[in-house]
């Protein structure tokens, strides 16, 4: 690609995926689509929370991929609002690590998952391994996607 632009695995420049990354953050922060704010309200919340300025229309254009001309200052405002490093938008490794952490946070919203995690605290390493084996087998029985070791590790080493 020209000018040595940073690229994702699919060959597209990272900023061409800015829309995807913004939408991932919106969905993580507002998982219930029925109560998710529109772009105008979200832009207002961003301004109130960060003191930065971004219009609802411009946020919509970024989130739908219609615009990609974002400044570093605007990236900083979005990063501050969503609680991620600005590199989330520009660095694939940071993006993947944050997404793994977001998946964990989303899972922990479930009271039963939190209960299992709390009850597992203090168990011996052998007991934890047995518990992991049972969970992995249950996921297989229900035809759920397996969780790779690298995905699990990404949540253990936050920056």
C-alpha positions in Angstrom: 0.0 0.0 0.0 1.2 3.6 -0.6 3.0 5.7 1.9 3.7 2.7 4.2 0.2 3.1 5.9 -0.5 0.8 8.8 -2.6 -2.2 7.8 -4.9 -4.7 9.4 -4.6 -8.4 8.7 -7.2 -8.1 5.8 -4.9 -5.6 4.0 -7.0 -2.5 4.5 -5.5 0.5 6.2 -6.4 0.7 9.9 -8.3 4.0 9.5 -10.5 2.3 7.0 -11.6 0.2 10.0 -12.2 3.2 12.3 -15.9 2.8 11.9 -15.7 -0.8 13.1 -13.7 0.2 16.1 -16.0 3.0 17.1 -19.0 0.7 16.7 -17.3 -2.0 18.9 -16.9 0.6 21.6 -20.4 1.9 21.4 -21.8 -1.7 21.5 -19.6 -2.5 24.5 -20.7 0.6 26.4 -24.3 0.3 25.4 -25.0 -3.5 24.9 -28.8 -3.1 24.8 -29.5 -1.9 21.3 -33.0 -0.7 22.4 -31.5 1.8 24.9 -28.4 2.7 23.0 -28.3 6.5 22.4 -28.4 8.0 19.0 -25.3 9.8 17.7 -26.5 13.3 18.7 -27.1 12.2 22.3 -23.8 10.2 22.3 -21.9 13.3 21.0 -23.5 15.3 23.8 -22.4 12.7 26.4 -18.9 12.7 24.9 -18.7 16.5 25.3 -20.1 16.5 28.8 -17.8 13.8 29.9 -14.5 14.9 28.3 -14.9 18.6 27.6 -14.1 17.8 24.0 -16.3 18.6 21.1 -17.6 16.3 18.4 -20.9 16.7 16.6 -23.5 14.0 16.3 -23.4 14.2 12.5 -19.6 13.8 12.4 -19.7 10.9 14.9 -22.3 9.3 12.7 -20.1 9.8 9.6 -17.1 8.2 11.4 -19.2 5.3 12.7 -20.7 4.6 9.3 -17.3 4.9 7.5 -18.5 8.0 5.5 -15.6 10.0 6.9 -12.1 9.0 8.1 -10.4 12.4 8.4 -10.2 12.4 12.2 -7.6 14.4 14.1 -5.4 13.1 16.9 -7.3 15.5 19.2 -10.6 13.9 18.2 -9.2 10.4 18.7 -8.0 11.5 22.1 -11.6 12.7 23.0 -13.1 9.4 21.8 -10.5 7.4 23.6 -11.1 9.3 26.9 -14.8 8.9 26.6 -14.7 5.1 25.9 -11.9 4.5 28.5 -9.3 3.2 26.0 -5.9 4.3 24.9 -5.8 6.3 21.7 -3.7 3.5 20.2 -6.8 1.4 20.3 -7.8 3.1 17.0 -4.4 2.8 15.4 -2.6 -0.3 16.7 -3.9 -3.7 15.9 -2.3 -5.4 18.9 -3.8 -2.8 21.3 -7.2 -3.2 19.6 -7.2 -6.9 20.0 -6.1 -6.7 23.7 -8.8 -4.2 24.5 -11.4 -6.2 22.7 -10.5 -9.2 24.8 -10.9 -7.1 27.9 -14.2 -5.8 26.7 -15.4 -9.3 26.1 -14.4 -10.2 29.7 -16.2 -7.1 31.0 -19.3 -8.0 29.0 -19.3 -11.6 30.3 -18.9 -10.3 33.9 -22.2 -8.4 33.6 -23.8 -11.8 34.0 -24.4 -12.5 37.7 -23.9 -16.3 37.3 -20.6 -15.8 35.6 -19.5 -13.4 38.4 -20.7 -15.9 40.9 -18.6 -18.7 39.4 -15.5 -16.4 39.3 -16.0 -15.4 42.9 -16.4 -19.0 44.1 -13.3 -20.0 42.1 -11.1 -17.6 44.0 -8.8 -19.4 46.4 -9.1 -22.8 44.7 -5.9 -24.7 44.1 -4.3 -24.6 40.6 -5.4 -28.2 40.0 -9.0 -27.3 40.9 -8.9 -24.3 38.6 -7.6 -26.5 35.8 -10.4 -29.0 36.4 -13.0 -26.1 36.4 -11.6 -24.8 33.1 -11.8 -28.3 31.6 -15.5 -28.6 32.6 -16.3 -25.1 31.2 -14.5 -26.0 27.9 -16.4 -29.3 27.6 -19.7 -27.5 28.3 -18.9 -25.0 25.5 -18.2 -27.9 23.1 -21.4 -29.6 24.1 -23.3 -26.4 23.3 -21.4 -25.8 20.1 -20.0 -22.5 21.3 -16.8 -21.0 20.0 -13.7 -22.0 21.9 -11.7 -19.4 23.7 -8.1 -19.6 22.6 -5.2 -19.3 25.1 -4.1 -16.1 23.5 -7.5 -14.5 23.9 -7.6 -15.5 27.6 -4.0 -14.2 28.1 -4.9 -10.9 26.6 -7.2 -10.2 29.5 -4.5 -11.0 32.0 -1.9 -8.5 30.9 -3.6 -5.1 30.6 -1.5 -2.0 30.0 
